[in-house]
Amino acid sequence: MNDINHLLFGIYPYIAFTVFLVGSLIRYDREPYTWKSSSSQLLEKKWLRRGILPFHVGVIAILGGHFVGLLTPHEVWHTLGVSAPFKQKVAMGMGGVFGVVCLYGMTILLIRRFTNERIRATTAKMDIVILLMLYAQLLLGLTSIFVSAGHMDGEEMLKLMSWTQNIVTLNGSLAASYIAQVHIIYKLHVFLGMSLFLVFPFSRLVHIWSVPVKYVSRSYQIVRAR
């Protein structure tokens, strides 16, 4: 069991991140014309508009919360006077709110993609795989809130933080030891999250790398009527 835990949470994250980075670079270099979001807006707009905004708002907020919450060292939170139980309550509250927002948007997008014949006809197999993986990951995240409610001491959150920070500092063996005793829901959530990084370069998710940040600072485009 220890060997499996080490493989899944001490070695697999590095495999996933390596494929994520190297695969993205290779795809950008060799298949630039597939580097796109493959928007289906021209095929249907009404339900896309209803789902796309809450989905993206929820995802961005959740990723931001995970990034700050898991990668900020314990000492920083301690210095700021933020206790583990309080941090857990904030994470549960914010994660719950934005998780529901994201779930609402994604449910609309899933129904739209599966029920609209024209969109279904242009949907690749990998699109389905990614959508279902994201939906399952979201449900696991929301389910973990109820698990967290059963132990408000913040201990499991500290273990997950230690796992993340040791993975980042390339200490996989120690990282795996921290996550060994956490609830199975958290383990599934972490494993599926790593798996999303693994399939990232082979999906339309690569368009995330091309987020148009430069639009904020670029000059205005003058568009005149004909």
C-alpha positions as CSV (number, residue, x, y, z in Angstrom):
1,M,0.0,0.0,0.0
2,N,2.9,2.4,0.8
3,D,4.4,1.6,-2.6
4,I,1.1,2.5,-4.4
5,N,0.8,5.7,-2.3
6,H,4.3,6.7,-3.3
7,L,3.7,5.9,-6.9
8,L,0.4,7.8,-7.1
9,F,1.3,10.8,-5.0
10,G,5.1,10.9,-5.0
11,I,6.0,10.0,-8.6
12,Y,2.9,10.4,-10.7
13,P,2.7,14.2,-10.2
14,Y,6.1,14.6,-11.8
15,I,5.1,12.4,-14.7
16,A,1.9,14.4,-15.2
17,F,3.7,17.8,-15.0
18,T,6.4,16.7,-17.3
19,V,3.9,15.6,-20.0
20,F,2.0,18.8,-19.3
21,L,4.9,21.1,-20.0
22,V,6.8,19.1,-22.7
23,G,3.6,18.0,-24.4
24,S,2.4,21.6,-24.6
25,L,5.7,22.8,-26.1
26,I,5.7,20.0,-28.7
27,R,2.1,20.6,-29.7
28,Y,2.7,24.4,-30.0
29,D,5.8,23.7,-32.2
30,R,4.4,20.9,-34.4
31,E,0.6,21.5,-34.5
32,P,0.1,25.2,-34.2
33,Y,-3.1,25.1,-36.2
34,T,-4.7,22.9,-33.5
35,W,-3.8,25.4,-30.8
36,K,-7.3,26.9,-30.3
37,S,-10.4,26.7,-28.1
38,S,-12.5,25.4,-31.0
39,S,-15.4,27.6,-30.0
40,S,-18.9,26.5,-31.0
41,Q,-20.4,30.0,-30.7
42,L,-21.3,30.2,-34.3
43,L,-23.4,27.0,-33.9
44,E,-25.4,28.2,-30.9
45,K,-25.1,31.3,-28.7
46,K,-28.0,31.5,-26.2
47,W,-27.0,28.6,-23.9
48,L,-23.3,29.2,-24.5
49,R,-23.7,32.7,-23.0
50,R,-25.6,31.3,-20.0
51,G,-23.0,28.7,-19.2
52,I,-19.7,30.1,-20.2
53,L,-19.4,33.1,-17.9
54,P,-20.3,31.3,-14.6
55,F,-18.1,28.3,-15.7
56,H,-15.0,30.5,-16.2
57,V,-15.7,32.7,-13.2
58,G,-16.0,29.6,-11.0
59,V,-12.9,27.9,-12.5
60,I,-10.7,30.9,-12.2
61,A,-11.7,31.6,-8.6
62,I,-11.3,27.9,-7.6
63,L,-7.8,27.7,-9.2
64,G,-6.8,30.9,-7.6
65,G,-8.0,29.7,-4.2
66,H,-6.1,26.4,-4.6
67,F,-2.9,28.2,-5.7
68,V,-2.9,30.6,-2.8
69,G,-4.2,28.2,-0.2
70,L,-2.0,25.3,-1.0
71,L,1.3,27.0,-2.0
72,T,1.5,29.6,0.7
73,P,3.8,28.3,3.5
74,H,2.3,27.5,6.9
75,E,4.6,30.1,8.5
76,V,3.1,32.9,6.4
77,W,-0.4,32.1,7.6
78,H,0.9,31.8,11.2
79,T,2.6,35.2,10.9
80,L,-0.7,36.7,9.6
81,G,-2.6,35.2,12.5
82,V,-4.6,32.9,10.3
83,S,-5.2,29.6,12.1
84,A,-5.7,26.3,10.2
85,P,-9.4,25.9,11.4
86,F,-10.2,29.4,10.2
87,K,-8.4,28.9,6.9
88,Q,-10.4,25.7,6.4
89,K,-13.7,27.5,7.0
90,V,-12.8,30.2,4.5
91,A,-11.8,27.5,2.0
92,M,-15.0,25.6,2.5
93,G,-17.1,28.7,2.1
94,M,-15.4,30.2,-0.9
95,G,-14.9,26.9,-2.5
96,G,-18.5,26.0,-2.0
97,V,-19.8,29.3,-3.5
98,F,-17.6,29.3,-6.6
99,G,-17.9,25.5,-6.9
100,V,-21.7,25.8,-7.2
101,V,-21.3,28.7,-9.7
102,C,-19.0,26.6,-11.8
103,L,-21.2,23.6,-11.5
104,Y,-24.2,25.6,-12.7
105,G,-22.3,26.9,-15.8
106,M,-20.7,23.6,-16.6
107,T,-24.0,21.7,-16.3
108,I,-25.5,24.1,-18.9
109,L,-22.5,23.6,-21.2
110,L,-22.6,19.8,-20.9
111,I,-26.3,19.6,-21.6
112,R,-25.8,22.0,-24.6
113,R,-23.0,19.9,-26.0
114,F,-24.8,16.6,-25.7
115,T,-28.3,17.7,-26.8
116,N,-27.5,20.1,-29.7
117,E,-27.1,17.9,-32.7
118,R,-24.8,20.3,-34.6
119,I,-22.5,20.8,-31.6
120,R,-22.5,17.1,-30.9
121,A,-21.4,16.4,-34.5
122,T,-18.4,18.7,-34.1
123,T,-17.4,17.4,-30.7
124,A,-14.2,15.3,-30.6
125,K,-13.8,12.3,-28.3
126,M,-11.2,14.2,-26.3
127,D,-13.7,17.0,-25.7
128,I,-16.0,14.6,-24.0
129,V,-13.2,13.1,-22.0
130,I,-12.1,16.5,-20.7
131,L,-15.6,17.7,-19.9
132,L,-16.4,14.5,-17.9
133,M,-13.1,14.7,-16.1
134,L,-13.7,18.3,-15.2
135,Y,-17.2,17.6,-14.1
136,A,-16.1,14.7,-11.9
137,Q,-13.3,16.8,-10.4
138,L,-15.8,19.5,-9.6
139,L,-18.1,17.1,-7.9
140,L,-15.3,15.6,-5.9
141,G,-14.3,19.1,-4.8
142,L,-17.8,19.9,-3.7
143,T,-18.1,16.5,-1.9
144,S,-14.9,17.2,-0.1
145,I,-16.6,20.2,1.6
146,F,-19.0,17.8,3.4
147,V,-16.0,15.6,4.4
148,S,-14.2,18.6,5.7
149,A,-17.2,19.6,7.8
150,G,-16.6,16.4,9.8
151,H,-13.2,17.6,11.1
152,M,-12.9,21.3,11.5
153,D,-9.4,21.2,13.1
154,G,-7.7,21.9,9.8
155,E,-5.3,19.0,10.1
156,E,-6.1,17.4,6.8
157,M,-5.8,20.7,5.1
158,L,-2.3,21.1,6.6
159,K,-1.4,17.7,5.2
160,L,-2.6,18.6,1.7
161,M,-0.6,21.9,1.9
162,S,2.5,20.0,3.0
163,W,2.0,17.5,0.1
164,T,1.7,20.3,-2.5
165,Q,4.7,22.3,-1.2
166,N,6.9,19.2,-1.0
167,I,5.9,18.3,-4.6
168,V,6.9,21.8,-5.7
169,T,10.2,21.5,-3.9
170,L,10.9,18.1,-5.5
171,N,10.6,16.1,-2.4
172,G,8.2,13.5,-3.6
173,S,8.9,10.9,-0.9
174,L,8.1,13.2,1.9
175,A,5.1,14.6,0.0
176,A,3.6,11.1,-0.4
177,S,3.9,10.5,3.4
178,Y,1.8,13.6,4.1
179,I,-1.1,12.5,1.9
180,A,-1.0,8.8,2.9
181,Q,-3.6,9.2,5.8
182,V,-6.0,11.8,4.3
183,H,-9.6,10.9,3.4
184,I,-10.1,9.0,0.1
185,I,-12.1,11.9,-1.3
186,Y,-9.1,14.1,-1.2
187,K,-6.9,11.5,-2.7
188,L,-9.3,11.0,-5.6
189,H,-9.5,14.8,-6.0
190,V,-5.7,15.1,-6.1
191,F,-5.2,12.1,-8.5
192,L,-7.8,13.4,-10.9
193,G,-6.3,16.8,-10.8
194,M,-2.9,15.4,-11.8
195,S,-4.6,13.4,-14.5
196,L,-6.0,16.6,-16.0
197,F,-2.5,17.9,-16.3
198,L,-1.5,14.7,-18.0
199,V,-4.2,15.0,-20.8
200,F,-3.9,18.8,-21.0
201,P,-1.6,18.9,-24.1
202,F,-3.8,16.6,-26.0
203,S,-7.0,18.6,-25.6
204,R,-8.4,22.0,-26.4
205,L,-7.3,23.1,-22.9
206,V,-4.0,24.3,-24.4
207,H,-5.8,27.6,-25.3
208,I,-5.3,28.5,-21.6
209,W,-1.7,29.2,-22.4
210,S,-2.8,31.8,-24.9
211,V,-5.0,33.9,-22.5
212,P,-5.1,37.3,-24.1
213,V,-3.4,39.3,-21.3
214,K,-1.9,41.7,-23.8
215,Y,-5.4,43.0,-24.6
216,V,-5.3,44.9,-21.3
217,S,-2.3,47.1,-22.4
218,R,-2.6,47.1,-26.2
219,S,-3.7,50.3,-28.1
220,Y,-7.3,50.7,-29.0
221,Q,-8.4,49.5,-32.4
222,I,-10.3,52.1,-34.4
223,V,-13.3,50.5,-36.2
224,R,-15.2,52.8,-38.6
225,A,-18.6,52.2,-40.1
226,R,-18.6,51.5,-43.8
